[in-house]
Amino acid sequence: MELGLIEKREQRFTRADILRKGIALLAFVFIFAVVLKQFNGADTFWKGFRDSYLIWLIIDWYASWPARLSCSGSDYSNPLISHQMI
């Protein structure tokens, strides 16, 4: 920064941003817990934990599905391998 090669980095989040995001996080946790309790019948911690783990596991699989398709194991899908060498 002293040499002028890089700019001074401003604060990433303001106090208001952190407060807003914290409240939103708590609201989502509360809503998710109520949904698990009412619709899934999770009346113990372990049932709720199991159900929420499975829900987020499926969401993770769904979100990473396009990345798995692009890496199908073929050498042609790997940009680091030159096609001239094959």
N, C-alpha and C positions, 0 to 999 in steps of 0.2 A: 504494500500500500504506500509505503514511503517513496518508492521509486516511481509510482504512478502506473505500474504495470497492471495492477488489478484494482477494481473499484472497492470502496468500503461497502461491506455487506450490511444492509439494514436488518433490523430485527424481523425475524420470519413471521411471528405471530404477535399480535398485540394482546394486552390483558383481556380486552373485550372478546377477541376471537377465542382465546382459551376458555373463557367463561361460557361463551355460547356453545362451543363444542363439547364441553364437559356436561352442560345441561342436556344437550341433545343425546349424548352417550347414555346418561342416566335414564332419560325418557325411553330410548330404544330398548335398554335392558329391561325396564319395567314393562313395557308393552310386550316384548318377547316372552317374558315370564308369565304374564297374564294369558297370552295366547296358548302357551304350552299347558298351562293349568286348565284352562277352559275347554280347549278343543282336543287336546291329546289325552287329557285325564292324568297328567303327570302330578301325582299328589305327594311324591317323595322327591328328595334331592336327586337320587340316583336315576330315577325314571326321567326327570327333567334333563339331567346331564346327558343321558343316553340319547334322548330324542333330539336335543339341541346339537349334540356332536354329529349325529347322523344327518341332520338337516344341513349343517355347515360343510360336512364332508361331501355331500351331493352337490352343493353349490360350488365347492372348490373343484370337483371333477368337471362340472359343467363349464366353469369359467376357464379351465385349462385345456378343454377338449380341442380347440383350434390349434393350440401349440403342439399338442401331441400328434395331430394329423400332419403337421408340417414336418415333423421329425419321424418319418415312417421307417427309418432304418436304411433307406436307400442311399447309396453313395451320391446319387445325383441331387438329393435334397440338401446335401451339406455344401455350403458355399466355400468352405475352406479347402475342399478337395478339387483340384483342377481337373476339368473334364478332358484335357489333353493328355493327362497321365493315365487315364483309364483305357 
